[in-house]
């Protein structure tokens, strides 16, 4: 007799699962094409409207942005610098010239940058702004892009006088961001030339001591300069390089010797880290420019004063400004900066401007400057009295000097260049070797008949250079592999 299975132990029957309908090969191909086309469309939109990558091919923006270049450490002073491989290499610090064969120097590729397009597309508050670094189509060839610094805006007049840019007859001062990359080294005490290599050797700073006084300054041939002059009257040191080339518009980056005579640059700054050890006296930082002396007095108790006088009337001293700063603590280093920049004299302590001239106190005489040619370099002096102190990292920098050359066509002294609507004026940071608005004469077929050479039309601007993402990539080594880039130079474009 067959028995029924108990109710709590039901029979389990297996039911076949429904068979899925297989996707056709054509459907998968269509889906793949849709994905690829979407990615390509997004990439096109990103490149066309947001960000595009470029490589710097030439040297017109050095040292802010580098084209093809090499890097060298000077055998005399240890200063590292970039240059265009050539037979004549100039150290920007000690001015040692070294003959090199280009084949013996590994050449690095130019900086690779990202260019923002969307801010300029929005316009108004987003730009373009003066001192921006912009990428635009070459006025002579639409298939080639240029990169320069924007200095003139639509509706303005541009004039370059004594290396400075004047807009509508007023000097155009650079933004802090732009200025930070437009200082060029003159001399750094941290990189003293070795006597067995440099010619001429010896210190660039020399003592300025009254006759019959015991020298209180020491270490002029060392990185740390000391003044041990407690209860002693004022003694100074003067920057006295072996030749005027230190003051000239000279770029180590450029090929071969600079054209002579190069102009003497009038905008300089003096920077040092000062540590007071003892004493209640004062320091004086002085700058003599074109017959006019500016003096910054820095007293131990924190009193600051900026004064000026002229060489022919030394006793007629005019006070520019005073400030009560906190007293200078013994043993604490302070970074002091004193300079002449864009017709403004300033004293800064720890990166903050303490005293500066106003336009009412000191301004350019443009009619005189148009006829002026500087014949004497600046004179820089540091003095102290009744103090025991140390100077570390004593350094002199110069500002960019926008040069007049034989090929200059417009915007030079006495010849203002007026910009129309939607026209811009641009310059390269490496002014002696930059092909820019000063000298363009070509007009490409892509530009209308009313295009004026020397201008960049608004519709030809690609965007603002924003970021160096791959700097100085070295070429392939013997193994056939590309060497690593100098990632320490990844930076924002200023």
GIDA-V498851 format. One record per backbone hydrogen bond with DSSP energy under -0.5 kcal/mol. CO is the residue of the C=O (numbers start at 1). NH is the residue of the N-H. If there is no record, write none. Layout:
co=CO nh=NH
co=CO nh=NH
This chain:
co=6 nh=9
co=11 nh=13
co=13 nh=15
co=14 nh=16
co=20 nh=22
co=24 nh=28
co=25 nh=29
co=26 nh=30
co=27 nh=31
co=28 nh=32
co=29 nh=33
co=30 nh=34
co=31 nh=35
co=32 nh=36
co=33 nh=37
co=34 nh=38
co=35 nh=39
co=36 nh=40
co=37 nh=41
co=38 nh=42
co=39 nh=43
co=40 nh=44
co=41 nh=45
co=42 nh=46
co=43 nh=47
co=44 nh=48
co=45 nh=49
co=45 nh=50
co=46 nh=50
co=46 nh=51
co=50 nh=117
co=50 nh=118
co=52 nh=115
co=54 nh=113
co=55 nh=57
co=57 nh=68
co=59 nh=62
co=60 nh=430
co=61 nh=64
co=61 nh=65
co=66 nh=111
co=69 nh=108
co=70 nh=83
co=72 nh=74
co=72 nh=81
co=74 nh=78
co=76 nh=194
co=79 nh=74
co=81 nh=72
co=83 nh=70
co=83 nh=85
co=87 nh=100
co=88 nh=256
co=89 nh=91
co=89 nh=98
co=91 nh=95
co=96 nh=91
co=98 nh=89
co=101 nh=104
co=102 nh=105
co=104 nh=106
co=107 nh=475
co=108 nh=69
co=111 nh=56
co=111 nh=113
co=112 nh=469
co=112 nh=470
co=113 nh=54
co=114 nh=116
co=114 nh=466
co=114 nh=467
co=115 nh=52
co=116 nh=464
co=117 nh=121
co=118 nh=122
co=119 nh=123
co=123 nh=126
co=124 nh=127
co=129 nh=132
co=132 nh=134
co=132 nh=150
co=133 nh=465
co=134 nh=148
co=135 nh=462
co=135 nh=463
co=136 nh=146
co=138 nh=141
co=139 nh=444
co=141 nh=138
co=141 nh=144
co=144 nh=138
co=146 nh=136
co=148 nh=134
co=149 nh=427
co=150 nh=131
co=152 nh=425
co=153 nh=156
co=156 nh=419
co=157 nh=168
co=158 nh=417
co=159 nh=161
co=159 nh=166
co=160 nh=413
co=161 nh=164
co=163 nh=402
co=164 nh=161
co=165 nh=172
co=166 nh=159
co=166 nh=168
co=167 nh=170
co=170 nh=167
co=171 nh=173
co=175 nh=179
co=176 nh=180
co=177 nh=181
co=178 nh=181
co=179 nh=182
co=182 nh=400
co=184 nh=398
co=187 nh=396
co=188 nh=191
co=194 nh=197
co=194 nh=198
co=204 nh=240
co=206 nh=238
co=207 nh=209
co=208 nh=236
co=210 nh=213
co=216 nh=228
co=218 nh=226
co=219 nh=222
co=223 nh=225
co=223 nh=393
co=225 nh=391
co=226 nh=218
co=227 nh=229
co=227 nh=389
co=229 nh=232
co=229 nh=386
co=232 nh=386
co=235 nh=384
co=236 nh=208
co=237 nh=382
co=238 nh=206
co=238 nh=240
co=243 nh=246
co=244 nh=247
co=244 nh=248
co=245 nh=248
co=247 nh=265
co=248 nh=250
co=251 nh=254
co=253 nh=84
co=263 nh=249
co=263 nh=265
co=266 nh=268
co=267 nh=399
co=268 nh=340
co=269 nh=397
co=270 nh=338
co=271 nh=395
co=272 nh=274
co=272 nh=336
co=273 nh=392
co=274 nh=334
co=275 nh=390
co=276 nh=331
co=278 nh=388
co=281 nh=300
co=282 nh=385
co=283 nh=298
co=284 nh=286
co=284 nh=383
co=285 nh=296
co=286 nh=381
co=287 nh=289
co=287 nh=294
co=288 nh=379
co=289 nh=292
co=291 nh=311
co=292 nh=289
co=293 nh=309
co=294 nh=287
co=295 nh=297
co=295 nh=307
co=296 nh=285
co=297 nh=299
co=297 nh=305
co=298 nh=283
co=299 nh=302
co=300 nh=328
co=302 nh=325
co=303 nh=299
co=304 nh=323
co=305 nh=297
co=306 nh=320
co=306 nh=321
co=307 nh=295
co=308 nh=318
co=309 nh=293
co=311 nh=314
co=313 nh=310
co=313 nh=316
co=315 nh=317
co=318 nh=308
co=318 nh=320
co=321 nh=306
co=323 nh=304
co=323 nh=325
co=327 nh=329
co=329 nh=332
co=332 nh=276
co=334 nh=274
co=334 nh=336
co=335 nh=350
co=336 nh=272
co=337 nh=348
co=338 nh=270
co=339 nh=346
co=340 nh=268
co=344 nh=341
co=345 nh=357
co=346 nh=339
co=347 nh=354
co=347 nh=355
co=348 nh=337
co=349 nh=352
co=352 nh=349
co=355 nh=347
co=358 nh=362
co=364 nh=366
co=365 nh=369
co=366 nh=370
co=367 nh=371
co=368 nh=371
co=369 nh=372
co=378 nh=380
co=379 nh=288
co=380 nh=239
co=381 nh=286
co=382 nh=237
co=383 nh=284
co=384 nh=235
co=385 nh=282
co=386 nh=280
co=386 nh=281
co=387 nh=229
co=388 nh=277
co=388 nh=278
co=389 nh=227
co=390 nh=275
co=391 nh=225
co=392 nh=273
co=394 nh=189
co=395 nh=271
co=396 nh=186
co=396 nh=187
co=397 nh=269
co=398 nh=184
co=400 nh=402
co=401 nh=403
co=403 nh=405
co=405 nh=408
co=411 nh=160
co=412 nh=415
co=415 nh=411
co=416 nh=418
co=417 nh=158
co=419 nh=155
co=420 nh=155
co=420 nh=423
co=422 nh=458
co=424 nh=456
co=425 nh=151
co=425 nh=152
co=426 nh=437
co=427 nh=149
co=429 nh=431
co=430 nh=433
co=431 nh=434
co=434 nh=436
co=436 nh=439
co=436 nh=440
co=438 nh=409
co=438 nh=410
co=444 nh=447
co=448 nh=451
co=451 nh=453
co=452 nh=455
co=455 nh=457
co=456 nh=424
co=457 nh=460
co=458 nh=461
co=460 nh=137
co=463 nh=135
co=464 nh=116
co=466 nh=493
co=467 nh=114
co=467 nh=469
co=468 nh=491
co=470 nh=112
co=471 nh=486
co=473 nh=109
co=475 nh=483
co=477 nh=480
co=481 nh=477
co=485 nh=487
co=486 nh=489
co=487 nh=490
co=491 nh=468
